[in-house]
Amino acid sequence: MKMKLFQTICRQLRSSKGFSVESAALVAFSTSSYSCGRKKKVNPYEEVDQEKYSNLVQSVLSSRGVAHTPGSVEEDALLCGPVSKHKPPKQGEDRRVPQNWFPIFNPERSDKPNASDPSVPLKIPLQRNVIPSVTRVLQQTMTKQQVFWLERWKQRMILELGEDGFKEYNSNIFLQGKRFHEALESILSPQETLKERDENLLKSGYIESVQHILKDVSGVRALESAVQHETLNYIGLLDCVAEYQGKLCVIDWKTSEKPKPFIQSTFDNPLQVVAYMGAMNHDTNYSFQVQCGLIVVAYKDGSPAHPHFMDAELCSQYWAKWLLRLEEYTEKKKNQNIQKPE
């Protein structure tokens, strides 16, 4: 009945001056009327969050031709994009607070030097025991996204270098970092005598990279020295405690093959710095307190290193994140012990 009425209207419109209706319009109308009466079949691919996985698909397709070697996990993430960048964080996710709060700063200590402070930088040896280290805590509490990018980078490196080549690459990276720290210790320690091997190290690109930073470093208090937080139960080995541009800092020296001009690109390094800082401020082996941090990223080609200064406020923010990671580690170990058969 409705179709006949529509056809009648169309005939009347055709007879009108300056108006025409194509037959295709009639077909389109009847088809749409039919589809409205039926339940639309849902394509399962339309329910996939295509924006979420577009970066991953693009990176996989682009990597089929030429393999690349990222300098670090976060650089690879910057190259390919984070997995869930488009989604806002879940409600309450960024507002988590540690259940067992402990202050990073010690109200009973001062950051000003006093007569009792030793003139020679402290170098307390690290005692290996069952207490977890800062490095272990951070490694064991990486997010699934971090683990994904790390494994992806590892597989790319193995594909390019082979298993043995990848092991050699890691060994060389570790050796370069070790020699870089030894050279810095020779420079910053007033009692250290330079050996022939050290003189060769001082000519490296990494040392050339930090020359403009070293000009602002003075008043060294500790070098390659162990710290322990007895209350929170963790240990660590900090690189340096010294004044940078007149402010006492825990300094962490890092090396990289690619530029890291922003502190966000230093991965978990800020958490490492504040973990050392909080432990040192409550360690009885130290009589002073530190309220600032400094991450220095040096480059092999000798280009100027990037300094990332962390004031007391920023350190406090990262300290809360460190406490969350420490609680997560403790909870994981507790669950593992429960699952172990007696």
Residue pairs with C-beta under 8 A, 6 or more apart in sequence:
3 30
6 26
6 29
7 26
10 21
10 26
13 19
13 21
14 20
14 21
51 86
52 83
52 84
52 86
52 87
53 83
55 80
55 81
55 82
55 83
55 85
56 80
56 83
58 80
59 79
59 80
59 81
63 156
67 156
67 159
67 160
68 79
68 156
69 156
69 157
69 160
70 76
70 79
70 153
70 156
70 258
71 256
71 257
71 258
72 153
72 256
72 257
72 258
72 260
72 267
73 146
73 149
73 150
73 153
73 267
74 149
74 260
74 264
74 265
74 266
74 267
75 258
75 260
75 265
76 149
76 152
76 153
77 149
78 265
80 149
82 145
83 145
83 148
84 145
96 324
97 320
98 320
98 323
98 324
98 327
99 327
100 323
100 327
101 323
102 231
102 232
102 278
102 323
104 274
104 277
104 278
104 281
104 315
104 316
104 319
105 281
105 289
105 291
105 312
106 281
106 282
106 289
109 281
109 287
109 288
109 289
110 288
110 289
111 248
111 288
111 289
111 290
111 291
112 288
113 219
113 288
114 287
114 288
116 287
117 221
117 287
117 288
120 190
120 191
121 188
121 189
121 190
121 220
121 221
121 222
121 223
121 225
121 241
122 221
122 222
122 223
122 225
122 241
122 285
122 286
123 222
123 223
123 224
123 225
124 222
124 225
124 226
124 227
124 285
125 226
126 226
126 235
126 237
127 226
127 235
129 235
131 228
131 233
131 234
131 235
132 233
132 234
132 235
132 329
133 234
133 235
133 236
133 237
134 234
134 235
134 236
134 272
134 275
134 276
134 279
135 236
135 272
136 329
137 234
137 275
137 325
137 326
137 329
138 268
138 271
138 272
138 325
140 329
140 332
141 325
141 328
141 329
141 332
142 150
154 166
157 166
157 169
158 166
161 168
161 169
173 255
176 206
176 255
176 300
177 255
179 201
179 204
180 201
180 204
180 206
180 207
180 253
180 255
180 298
181 224
181 239
181 253
182 198
182 201
183 198
183 201
183 202
183 204
183 206
183 207
184 207
184 210
184 239
184 240
184 253
185 192
185 223
185 224
186 192
186 194
186 198
186 201
186 202
187 202
187 207
187 214
188 214
188 217
188 220
188 223
188 240
188 242
189 220
189 223
190 220
194 202
201 207
204 300
205 299
205 300
205 301
205 302
206 255
206 298
206 299
206 300
206 302
207 298
208 302
209 298
209 299
209 300
209 301
209 302
209 303
209 304
209 305
210 253
210 296
210 298
210 305
212 304
212 305
213 244
213 296
213 305
213 307
216 244
216 245
217 242
217 243
217 244
217 251
218 242
218 243
219 242
219 243
219 248
220 240
220 241
220 242
221 241
221 242
221 248
221 288
222 238
222 240
222 241
222 280
222 286
223 239
223 240
223 241
224 237
224 238
224 239
224 240
225 237
225 238
225 241
226 235
226 236
226 237
226 238
227 235
227 236
227 237
227 238
227 276
227 279
227 280
227 283
227 285
227 286
228 234
228 235
228 236
228 279
228 283
229 235
229 278
229 279
229 282
229 283
230 282
230 283
231 282
232 278
232 279
232 323
232 326
234 275
234 279
234 326
235 279
236 272
236 275
236 276
236 279
238 250
238 252
238 276
238 280
239 251
239 252
239 253
240 250
240 251
240 252
240 253
241 248
241 249
241 250
241 251
241 280
241 290
242 248
242 249
242 251
243 249
244 251
244 292
244 294
244 307
244 309
247 292
248 288
248 290
248 291
248 292
249 290
249 292
249 293
249 294
249 309
249 310
250 273
250 276
250 277
250 280
250 290
250 292
250 293
250 294
251 293
251 294
251 295
251 296
252 269
252 272
252 273
252 276
252 293
252 294
252 295
252 296
253 296
253 298
254 260
254 266
254 269
254 295
254 296
254 297
254 298
255 297
255 298
255 299
255 300
256 297
256 298
256 299
257 299
257 300
259 299
259 303
259 306
260 266
260 297
260 306
261 306
262 308
263 270
263 295
263 308
263 310
266 295
266 297
266 308
269 295
270 293
270 295
270 308
270 310
270 314
270 318
271 318
271 321
271 322
271 325
273 293
273 294
273 295
273 310
273 315
273 318
274 293
274 310
274 315
274 318
274 319
274 322
275 322
275 326
277 290
277 291
277 293
277 315
277 319
278 319
278 322
280 286
280 290
281 289
281 290
291 311
291 312
291 315
292 309
292 310
292 311
292 312
292 315
293 309
293 310
293 314
293 315
294 307
294 308
294 309
294 310
295 307
295 308
295 310
296 305
296 306
296 307
296 308
297 305
297 306
297 308
298 305
299 305
310 318
